[in-house]
Amino acid sequence: MKISQLLILLLVPSLAFAREYHVSKNGNELNNGSTTNPFLTIKQAVHAALPGDTITVHGGTYREWINPLRGGESDLIRILYRAAPGEKVEIKGSEIIKGWVKVKDGVWKVSLPNSFFGNYNPYRDSVNGDWFIPKGRIYHTGEVFLNGKPLYEMETMGKVLNTEVIPEIKVKEGSDYVWYCETDENNTTIWANFHKFNPNKELVEISKRNTCFYPENPGINFITVRGFHFSQAATQWAAPTAGQVGMIATHWNKGWIIENNVISDSKNNGITLGKERETGHNVWSADVGNINRDGNIHYIEVVFNVLRNNWNKKHIGSHVVRNNTIYNCGQTGICGSMGAVFSIIENNHIYNIWTNRLYAGWEIAGIKFHAPIDVTIRKNRIHDCGRGVWLDWMTQGARVSSNLFYNNDHEDLFVEVNHGPYIADNNILLSPTAISNQSQGGAYVHNLIAGKISVRNEPNRFTPYFLPHSIDMAGLTTIYGGDDRYYNNIITGNDLNPESNNGLEAYNEFKLPAWLDGNVYFNGIKPSGKDVNFVSSPEFDPEIKIVEEGEKVFLQFTVDQICANHKVKLIGTEILGKAKVPKAAFDNPDDSPLNFDKDFSGKKRLAENVTAGPFIDLKPEKMFIAVW
């Protein structure tokens, strides 16, 4: 044993007695969880595990809800749930269904007693909640899967019997594989059109559980979840005014690490770092008939409820979500209302979020956070989502850094009704709309912005702001517009359109000032009248292109001589100043000053040779840079 390990054991006696429990599909309910006598279910290990212990799950598919009963005691004394190294471990919210009866060519049905579902039937429960848009029909939280691929729920039996490609869905191929359900007092019946497949000879699964990994009680802290494949849970819509339960859900607690997992095919949400139910659950929807109380007022009331429920750094947040692959989720890859404070979200690949366009709503994105206070979102790859990252309300001390965004429908980054300070630096934003800014107090530094920038104020909504690096509320006010900084960005249009507008001219009309310096404008984008030390090549097209080669991604773009020669100043806390409303500096969460002295790839910027954009060493040529 190394001296450092021995010292830790002496300082932390609990680790000296830590145990490792094993779970295997070849285990037994009467075993003791040892290597040679493993448990059969993860539930058995949950009942045994104490702070400092490890639960190692061996290869296979486990169809159970993991409901941790205990957490760790500190960041050093955790409870670790892990897939055995080198083994594929699937945790599914679904069950295999056989006994399908043929109705006509392609169409089959199965009837299940309601007792099969226990106390939760996702074919009776419908997707609903605040800011959800059902488009005039009912959607159930359940789902049907054929050989791992989800089918699409129809609202009538006729649309199952006579299928057609669904126009709303982003990926049209396979959209005529559909299902419909009815539930009465005793049974649930599902009809599905499997076309040429016989469901009794294929793998057909239906969602049964509303989560895969979620502690029923809050206060289960310091848990690590590592290396699993989570899928096919019947998750519910997660409004910020509701209890938020994804396929992995932290509940109202602190210090989780969620790493190296594959998370897919959730009806709504992959990972939730959100609030609990007791401080409000879809309070706006429940307040029927009160026309004088809008969603804004309801959420403010929920915020005060949460403040009275131990919303502070001692009890909540400080999670790490890293190195996960998250895809095929109906609402978000990662979301959280107030529970994500002080967290780090890094190196995740998030894609195909909200590809099923049958329903909509105002809580859909690759990452959607309310109150991301001192949250760092860095080095993620986010593409083919409704929105990329959406930071909504109470974004203060947050930093969005060195992320790769492309092919998102609405915008790569949406910051809504925040007072700052928040920072977006060294990002690559390539979707048609790169930034939608309905906030104030932001700093945009060294980004490559290849889509539209939309900037607007919001004079009618009062939202909270806080004392620096805390959850101590300082006040509420509206969004005047302005108080933003744009330094050393490359801003380029998607096509040569001399009439295009990058959105920065809106700052000429706002109540608060804005600061723009050192930016480069290409491809028909007009410089802002407030910019100083800028350069512009309105006829030059950098021909930006994403090239995907297997798991690797490259950025191809052309640099012109003007951009390569354009020298700008090194930006840091002192130059950025303070956000006006909260009177807070653009600094690190520990109050130390920051400098943007590293580029997208982590290479060092030298103060005497700083250029615009997220990369150093720009050359006047076609460049091919690894970005993932």
matplotlib code that plots the C-alpha trace (Angstrom):
import matplotlib.pyplot as plt

x = [0.0, 1.3, 2.1, -0.6, -3.2, -2.2, -2.5, -6.0, -7.0, -5.6, -7.4, -10.6, -11.2, -14.4, -12.3, -10.3, -13.4, -14.9, -16.3, -16.9, -20.2, -20.6, -23.8, -24.1, -26.8, -25.4, -25.8, -28.3, -30.6, -29.1, -25.5, -23.3, -22.2, -18.6, -16.6, -17.4, -20.9, -22.4, -25.9, -28.5, -29.9, -28.5, -31.3, -29.6, -26.3, -28.2, -29.5, -26.0, -23.8, -22.5, -20.4, -17.1, -18.4, -18.3, -21.1, -19.6, -22.2, -21.2, -22.2, -25.9, -29.2, -30.8, -34.4, -34.9, -35.1, -32.0, -33.2, -30.1, -30.9, -27.7, -25.1, -21.5, -20.3, -17.9, -16.2, -13.6, -16.1, -18.5, -20.7, -19.5, -21.9, -19.9, -20.1, -17.4, -14.4, -14.6, -18.1, -21.3, -24.0, -27.4, -30.0, -33.3, -36.6, -38.4, -39.6, -39.5, -43.1, -44.1, -47.6, -48.4, -51.5, -51.8, -54.6, -53.8, -50.6, -48.0, -50.3, -50.2, -51.7, -51.0, -53.1, -51.5, -53.2, -52.7, -51.2, -48.2, -47.3, -47.6, -48.2, -47.2, -48.7, -47.0, -49.8, -52.3, -50.0, -49.7, -46.8, -47.8, -46.5, -45.9, -44.7, -45.5, -47.2, -49.2, -50.4, -53.9, -53.5, -52.4, -49.0, -48.2, -44.9, -44.6, -42.8, -42.6, -39.2, -38.4, -34.9, -33.8, -35.5, -38.4, -41.8, -44.0, -47.2, -50.4, -53.5, -55.9, -56.1, -56.7, -53.2, -51.7, -53.8, -53.0, -49.5, -47.7, -44.5, -45.0, -44.1, -43.3, -40.5, -37.0, -35.8, -38.5, -37.1, -38.9, -41.6, -44.3, -43.5, -46.2, -48.3, -51.5, -52.8, -56.0, -56.4, -59.5, -60.2, -58.4, -56.1, -53.8, -53.9, -51.2, -51.5, -48.3, -47.5, -44.2, -44.6, -42.5, -41.4, -43.0, -42.8, -42.8, -39.5, -37.9, -36.8, -39.8, -39.7, -42.1, -41.2, -42.4, -40.5, -40.4, -36.6, -33.6, -31.4, -33.1, -33.2, -36.8, -35.7, -33.6, -30.4, -28.6, -25.2, -21.8, -22.7, -20.7, -22.5, -19.9, -19.8, -23.5, -25.8, -29.1, -32.2, -35.9, -37.4, -40.9, -39.7, -42.1, -41.8, -39.5, -40.7, -38.6, -41.7, -41.9, -40.1, -37.6, -37.0, -34.9, -33.4, -30.6, -31.9, -30.0, -33.0, -32.4, -28.8, -25.1, -21.9, -22.8, -20.4, -22.1, -19.4, -18.6, -22.2, -24.3, -27.8, -30.4, -34.0, -35.7, -39.2, -38.2, -35.0, -31.6, -30.0, -31.8, -30.1, -33.3, -35.5, -37.8, -41.5, -42.5, -41.6, -44.0, -45.1, -46.4, -47.9, -48.9, -50.9, -52.5, -53.6, -56.6, -58.6, -56.3, -55.8, -53.8, -51.0, -48.6, -45.7, -43.2, -45.0, -45.5, -41.8, -40.8, -42.9, -41.2, -37.8, -38.7, -40.1, -36.7, -34.8, -36.7, -35.8, -32.0, -31.1, -27.5, -24.0, -23.8, -26.7, -27.3, -25.4, -21.6, -22.2, -19.8, -21.3, -18.6, -17.7, -21.2, -22.9, -26.5, -28.9, -32.5, -34.2, -37.5, -37.0, -33.4, -30.1, -29.4, -31.7, -32.0, -34.0, -31.9, -30.3, -27.3, -25.7, -21.9, -21.6, -19.3, -20.7, -17.8, -16.8, -20.3, -21.5, -25.2, -27.2, -30.6, -32.6, -36.2, -35.9, -39.5, -41.4, -44.9, -45.0, -43.1, -42.6, -40.4, -38.0, -36.3, -32.5, -29.4, -28.7, -31.4, -30.6, -32.5, -30.2, -26.9, -25.1, -21.3, -21.9, -19.2, -20.2, -17.1, -15.7, -19.1, -20.1, -23.8, -25.5, -28.8, -30.9, -33.8, -31.5, -28.0, -27.6, -30.4, -29.6, -32.9, -33.2, -30.6, -27.5, -24.8, -21.2, -21.7, -19.2, -19.8, -16.4, -14.8, -17.9, -18.6, -22.1, -23.5, -26.7, -29.1, -32.5, -33.2, -29.9, -26.7, -26.8, -29.9, -29.5, -32.9, -33.8, -30.5, -28.6, -25.1, -22.3, -21.9, -19.3, -19.3, -15.7, -13.8, -16.9, -17.5, -21.1, -22.1, -25.9, -28.0, -28.7, -25.7, -26.7, -30.1, -29.4, -32.4, -30.3, -27.7, -24.4, -22.8, -19.2, -18.6, -14.9, -12.8, -15.8, -16.2, -19.8, -21.0, -24.7, -27.1, -26.9, -30.3, -30.3, -33.4, -34.5, -37.4, -38.9, -41.9, -40.4, -38.8, -36.1, -33.8, -30.1, -27.8, -24.8, -21.6, -20.9, -23.8, -27.5, -28.2, -30.8, -30.1, -33.1, -35.3, -35.5, -36.3, -33.9, -33.1, -30.8, -27.1, -24.3, -22.7, -19.2, -18.0, -14.2, -12.0, -14.8, -14.8, -18.4, -19.3, -22.6, -23.9, -24.0, -22.9, -25.9, -25.0, -28.3, -27.6, -27.6, -25.7, -28.0, -25.4, -26.9, -29.7, -27.2, -27.6, -31.2, -30.7, -30.7, -27.4, -24.1, -22.2, -18.5, -17.2, -13.5, -11.2, -13.8, -13.5, -16.4, -16.8, -19.2, -21.6, -21.8, -21.7, -19.5, -21.4, -21.1, -19.9, -17.0, -13.4, -10.2, -12.2, -11.4, -13.9, -13.8, -17.4, -16.8, -14.7, -16.3, -14.3, -16.1, -16.6, -17.4, -17.7, -16.1, -17.0, -14.7, -16.0, -15.7, -13.5, -14.6, -12.7, -13.3, -12.4, -12.2, -10.2, -8.4, -7.6, -4.6, -6.6, -7.7, -4.3, -2.6, -5.2, -3.7, -5.9, -5.5, -5.6, -8.9, -9.4, -11.4, -10.0, -11.0, -14.5, -15.4, -18.6, -22.1, -24.1, -27.2, -25.6, -22.4, -20.4, -17.1, -16.4, -14.1, -13.6, -16.0, -13.4, -13.2, -9.8, -9.3, -9.4, -7.6, -8.6, -5.1, -5.9, -7.7, -10.3, -7.7, -6.0, -3.0, -1.5, -2.1, 0.8, -0.1, 2.0, 0.5, -3.3, -5.6, -9.4, -11.4, -11.0, -7.7, -4.1, -1.6, -4.0, -2.4, -3.8, -4.8, -7.3, -7.1, -8.2, -8.4, -9.4, -12.2, -13.5]
y = [0.0, 3.5, 5.9, 8.3, 5.6, 4.6, 8.3, 8.5, 5.4, 6.7, 10.0, 8.4, 5.3, 4.4, 3.5, 1.0, -1.1, -0.5, -3.5, -4.3, -6.0, -7.9, -8.3, -10.9, -12.5, -15.7, -14.6, -15.7, -13.9, -15.9, -15.0, -12.5, -10.4, -11.5, -12.2, -15.9, -15.5, -12.4, -11.0, -11.5, -8.0, -4.5, -4.0, -6.5, -4.6, -1.3, -2.7, -3.8, -0.8, 1.7, 4.8, 4.0, 0.8, -0.2, -2.0, -3.7, -4.9, -7.6, -7.9, -8.3, -6.6, -5.5, -4.5, -2.8, 0.6, 1.4, 3.3, 4.2, 4.0, 5.6, 7.9, 8.7, 11.0, 13.2, 13.5, 11.0, 8.6, 7.9, 5.0, 3.9, 2.1, 0.8, -1.5, -4.1, -2.9, -4.2, -5.5, -4.1, -3.6, -2.4, -0.9, -0.7, 0.8, -1.6, -5.2, -7.8, -8.5, -11.7, -13.1, -10.6, -11.5, -10.7, -8.3, -7.9, -7.8, -5.9, -5.0, -6.9, -6.4, -7.5, -7.2, -6.9, -6.9, -3.5, -5.4, -6.0, -2.3, -2.2, 1.3, 3.1, 2.5, 4.6, 3.7, 5.5, 8.3, 11.1, 13.5, 16.8, 19.7, 23.4, 24.9, 21.6, 21.9, 18.8, 20.0, 19.0, 15.3, 12.9, 11.3, 8.6, 8.3, 4.7, 3.6, 0.6, -0.6, -3.0, -4.3, -1.3, 1.4, 3.3, 3.3, 6.4, 6.7, 7.6, 9.1, 6.8, 3.2, 4.2, 5.6, 2.3, 0.3, 2.7, 4.2, 7.0, 8.9, 11.5, 15.0, 16.5, 14.1, 15.2, 11.7, 10.5, 7.0, 4.5, 7.0, 4.6, 2.1, 3.2, 2.1, 3.0, 2.1, 1.9, 1.2, 0.2, -0.8, -4.2, -4.3, -2.3, -3.1, -2.0, -2.2, -1.8, -1.8, -3.8, -4.1, -7.1, -8.1, -10.8, -9.3, -12.8, -13.5, -10.1, -8.2, -6.1, -4.1, -1.6, 1.0, 0.1, 2.1, 5.9, 6.0, 3.8, 5.3, 7.6, 7.8, 8.0, 10.2, 13.4, 13.8, 10.8, 12.5, 11.6, 8.8, 7.9, 6.2, 4.9, 3.0, 1.8, 1.8, 3.3, 3.3, 3.0, 4.6, 6.2, 9.6, 12.5, 16.1, 18.0, 21.6, 23.9, 24.2, 20.4, 17.5, 16.4, 12.7, 11.6, 8.2, 9.1, 11.6, 13.0, 14.2, 17.1, 16.3, 17.0, 15.7, 13.1, 12.0, 10.7, 9.5, 7.3, 6.2, 5.7, 7.2, 6.8, 6.4, 8.3, 9.4, 12.9, 13.3, 11.6, 13.1, 15.4, 17.5, 19.1, 20.0, 17.8, 17.6, 19.1, 22.7, 22.7, 20.3, 21.9, 24.7, 26.8, 24.1, 23.3, 26.9, 26.6, 29.7, 32.2, 34.5, 37.1, 34.8, 33.8, 31.3, 33.9, 34.6, 30.8, 30.2, 33.0, 31.5, 28.1, 29.7, 31.1, 27.7, 26.1, 28.7, 27.6, 24.0, 24.0, 25.5, 26.3, 25.1, 22.9, 20.7, 21.0, 20.7, 20.4, 17.5, 16.4, 15.0, 14.0, 11.7, 10.5, 9.8, 10.9, 10.6, 9.9, 11.8, 13.6, 16.7, 17.1, 15.3, 17.0, 19.3, 20.7, 23.4, 24.9, 21.5, 21.9, 24.8, 24.7, 21.7, 20.8, 19.4, 18.4, 16.1, 14.8, 13.9, 15.0, 14.5, 13.6, 15.4, 16.1, 14.4, 13.2, 16.4, 15.2, 17.4, 20.5, 22.9, 25.5, 23.2, 21.4, 21.4, 19.3, 20.9, 23.0, 24.6, 27.0, 28.8, 27.5, 29.4, 28.9, 26.1, 25.2, 23.7, 22.8, 20.7, 19.1, 18.1, 19.0, 18.6, 17.7, 19.0, 21.4, 23.8, 23.2, 24.8, 26.8, 28.8, 30.1, 32.4, 33.0, 32.3, 33.9, 32.9, 30.3, 29.6, 28.0, 27.2, 25.3, 23.5, 22.3, 23.1, 22.3, 21.3, 22.4, 23.6, 26.8, 28.0, 26.7, 28.9, 30.5, 32.7, 33.8, 36.5, 36.5, 39.3, 37.8, 37.7, 34.7, 33.9, 32.1, 31.7, 29.6, 27.9, 26.8, 27.8, 26.6, 26.3, 28.7, 30.7, 30.6, 32.8, 34.0, 36.5, 37.7, 38.6, 41.1, 40.9, 38.4, 38.2, 36.5, 36.0, 34.2, 32.3, 31.2, 32.4, 31.1, 31.7, 34.5, 36.4, 37.5, 40.1, 41.4, 42.8, 41.6, 44.6, 42.6, 39.8, 40.2, 37.5, 37.1, 37.9, 36.9, 37.9, 36.8, 33.1, 32.2, 31.5, 34.5, 36.4, 40.1, 41.2, 40.9, 43.1, 43.0, 42.7, 46.2, 44.9, 45.6, 45.3, 42.7, 42.3, 40.8, 40.5, 38.8, 36.8, 35.6, 36.4, 35.1, 34.7, 31.5, 33.0, 36.0, 38.3, 42.0, 42.7, 40.2, 41.5, 39.8, 41.2, 43.3, 46.5, 46.0, 47.3, 50.8, 50.9, 49.3, 51.1, 49.6, 50.0, 47.3, 46.8, 45.3, 45.1, 43.0, 41.1, 39.9, 40.0, 37.8, 36.8, 39.7, 40.3, 44.0, 45.3, 46.8, 50.5, 50.1, 47.8, 49.1, 47.5, 45.3, 44.0, 43.1, 41.1, 41.3, 39.3, 36.6, 33.2, 31.0, 28.0, 26.4, 22.7, 20.0, 16.7, 13.6, 10.6, 7.8, 9.1, 11.9, 15.4, 18.0, 21.6, 22.8, 26.5, 29.0, 31.9, 35.0, 37.3, 40.0, 37.7, 36.0, 39.4, 40.9, 41.2, 41.8, 42.1, 39.3, 39.5, 38.9, 39.8, 43.3, 44.3, 42.7, 44.6, 43.8, 43.0, 46.0, 44.6, 42.1, 44.2, 41.0, 40.4, 38.0, 35.8, 32.2, 30.6, 31.0, 34.7, 34.5, 36.5, 34.7, 35.2, 33.7, 32.6, 29.1, 28.3, 25.7, 22.9, 24.1, 25.7, 28.7, 32.2, 34.5, 38.1, 39.5, 37.3, 37.0, 36.6, 36.5, 33.3, 30.1, 28.9, 30.2, 29.8, 31.0, 30.8, 32.4, 29.0, 26.2, 24.7, 21.3, 21.1, 18.2, 19.5, 16.1]
z = [0.0, -0.9, 1.9, 0.6, 0.7, 4.2, 5.3, 3.9, 5.7, 9.0, 8.5, 7.4, 9.4, 7.5, 4.4, 6.3, 6.7, 3.2, 1.4, -2.2, -3.1, -6.3, -8.4, -11.2, -13.3, -12.0, -8.4, -5.8, -3.4, -0.5, -1.3, 0.6, -2.3, -2.3, -5.5, -5.4, -4.0, -5.7, -5.2, -8.0, -7.9, -7.4, -4.9, -2.6, -2.7, -2.1, 1.2, 2.3, 1.2, 3.7, 3.2, 1.6, 0.0, -3.7, -5.6, -8.7, -11.2, -13.7, -17.3, -18.3, -18.4, -15.1, -15.1, -11.8, -10.2, -8.2, -5.1, -3.0, 0.7, 1.9, 0.5, 1.4, 4.2, 2.1, -1.2, 0.1, 1.7, -1.1, -2.2, -5.6, -8.1, -11.0, -14.0, -13.7, -15.8, -19.4, -19.0, -20.5, -17.8, -18.9, -16.5, -18.3, -17.3, -19.6, -19.7, -22.6, -23.8, -25.6, -26.3, -29.1, -31.1, -34.8, -35.8, -39.5, -41.6, -39.6, -36.7, -33.4, -30.0, -26.4, -23.3, -19.8, -16.4, -14.7, -11.8, -14.1, -13.7, -9.9, -8.6, -11.8, -15.2, -17.9, -20.3, -18.1, -17.1, -19.7, -20.3, -18.7, -16.7, -16.7, -20.1, -21.8, -25.3, -26.1, -29.6, -28.9, -28.0, -25.2, -25.0, -22.5, -20.6, -21.8, -25.0, -27.2, -28.5, -31.4, -31.3, -29.3, -31.4, -30.2, -32.0, -32.2, -30.2, -32.2, -30.8, -32.7, -33.6, -37.2, -37.5, -36.4, -38.9, -41.7, -41.2, -43.0, -42.5, -39.8, -41.1, -37.7, -36.8, -37.6, -38.7, -41.1, -41.7, -39.4, -38.3, -39.7, -36.9, -34.5, -31.5, -29.6, -26.2, -24.1, -20.4, -18.6, -15.0, -15.3, -18.4, -20.6, -24.3, -26.7, -30.5, -32.6, -36.3, -36.6, -40.4, -41.6, -38.1, -35.9, -32.3, -30.8, -32.6, -32.1, -29.0, -28.1, -24.9, -23.3, -20.7, -17.2, -14.6, -14.5, -13.6, -13.5, -10.7, -8.2, -4.4, -3.3, -0.3, -0.6, 1.4, -0.2, -0.8, -2.3, -4.7, -7.8, -10.8, -13.3, -16.5, -17.0, -20.0, -18.9, -21.2, -21.8, -18.7, -18.8, -17.5, -17.0, -18.3, -15.9, -15.5, -13.3, -11.0, -10.5, -9.0, -11.7, -12.2, -15.1, -15.9, -13.5, -10.9, -7.9, -6.0, -3.6, -2.5, -2.9, -4.3, -6.9, -9.7, -12.8, -15.2, -18.2, -18.7, -21.9, -21.4, -24.1, -25.0, -22.2, -22.9, -21.6, -19.6, -19.3, -16.2, -13.8, -11.1, -10.1, -7.2, -5.2, -5.4, -2.0, -2.8, -5.7, -8.5, -11.7, -9.6, -12.6, -14.3, -10.9, -10.4, -12.8, -13.5, -11.9, -14.9, -12.9, -12.0, -14.8, -14.9, -13.8, -10.5, -9.8, -10.3, -8.0, -5.3, -5.9, -5.6, -2.2, -1.2, -2.2, -0.3, 2.8, 2.1, 2.6, -0.8, 0.1, -0.8, 2.4, 1.3, -2.5, -5.7, -6.3, -8.7, -11.5, -14.7, -17.1, -20.0, -20.6, -24.0, -23.9, -26.8, -27.9, -25.1, -25.6, -23.5, -22.3, -22.1, -18.7, -16.8, -13.4, -11.6, -8.8, -7.9, -10.3, -8.4, -8.1, -10.5, -13.3, -16.6, -18.8, -21.7, -22.4, -25.9, -26.1, -29.3, -30.8, -28.2, -29.1, -32.5, -31.9, -32.6, -31.8, -28.7, -27.7, -24.8, -23.2, -21.4, -24.3, -24.8, -24.7, -21.4, -19.6, -16.3, -14.1, -11.5, -12.8, -10.1, -10.3, -12.8, -15.3, -18.7, -20.6, -23.4, -24.3, -27.8, -28.4, -31.7, -33.4, -30.4, -30.3, -28.5, -27.4, -23.9, -22.4, -19.2, -17.9, -14.8, -12.1, -14.3, -12.1, -11.9, -14.7, -17.4, -20.8, -22.1, -25.0, -26.1, -29.7, -31.0, -34.4, -36.2, -33.4, -34.5, -32.6, -31.2, -29.7, -26.6, -25.1, -22.0, -20.8, -18.2, -16.3, -14.7, -14.8, -14.5, -16.8, -19.4, -22.8, -24.0, -26.5, -27.9, -31.4, -32.3, -35.8, -35.9, -37.9, -34.8, -32.5, -29.6, -28.3, -25.6, -23.6, -20.6, -19.3, -17.6, -20.1, -21.4, -24.8, -25.3, -28.0, -29.6, -33.2, -33.9, -37.3, -36.8, -36.1, -32.8, -31.4, -28.6, -26.9, -23.5, -21.3, -19.4, -18.1, -16.0, -12.6, -11.9, -8.9, -8.5, -5.7, -3.7, -5.5, -5.5, -3.2, -3.0, -0.8, -2.8, -3.2, -5.1, -8.2, -11.3, -15.0, -18.0, -19.2, -22.0, -22.4, -19.8, -22.1, -23.4, -26.7, -26.9, -29.5, -31.2, -34.9, -36.1, -39.5, -41.5, -43.0, -46.5, -48.3, -47.6, -47.4, -45.6, -42.8, -39.2, -36.5, -33.8, -32.0, -33.3, -30.7, -28.1, -29.6, -28.2, -24.7, -21.4, -20.2, -22.1, -23.9, -24.6, -27.9, -28.8, -31.0, -32.9, -36.5, -38.9, -42.1, -44.8, -44.9, -41.2, -40.3, -37.5, -34.6, -34.3, -30.7, -31.7, -31.4, -32.8, -35.1, -38.6, -41.2, -44.5, -45.6, -48.9, -47.3, -46.7, -44.3, -45.6, -42.2, -42.2, -39.6, -40.6, -38.6, -38.9, -36.6, -33.1, -34.1, -35.2, -37.1, -37.9, -41.4, -42.1, -44.0, -42.3, -44.3, -43.8, -42.1, -39.3, -38.9, -38.5, -36.2, -32.7, -29.7, -26.0, -23.4, -21.6, -17.9, -14.8, -14.6, -18.2, -17.9, -14.7, -12.8, -13.9, -13.1, -11.4, -9.0, -8.7, -9.1, -10.9, -13.8, -11.8, -10.7, -8.2, -5.5, -6.1, -7.7, -11.0, -14.3, -17.6, -20.9, -21.5, -22.9, -26.2, -27.1, -27.0, -23.8, -25.6, -23.9, -25.2, -25.0, -24.0, -26.9, -29.6, -28.9, -31.9, -32.1, -32.0, -30.0, -31.5, -31.3, -34.2, -36.9, -40.3, -43.6, -45.1, -44.9, -41.5, -40.3, -36.5, -34.2, -32.0, -30.5]

ax = plt.figure().add_subplot(projection="3d")
ax.plot(x, y, z, "-o")
ax.set_aspect("equal")
plt.show()
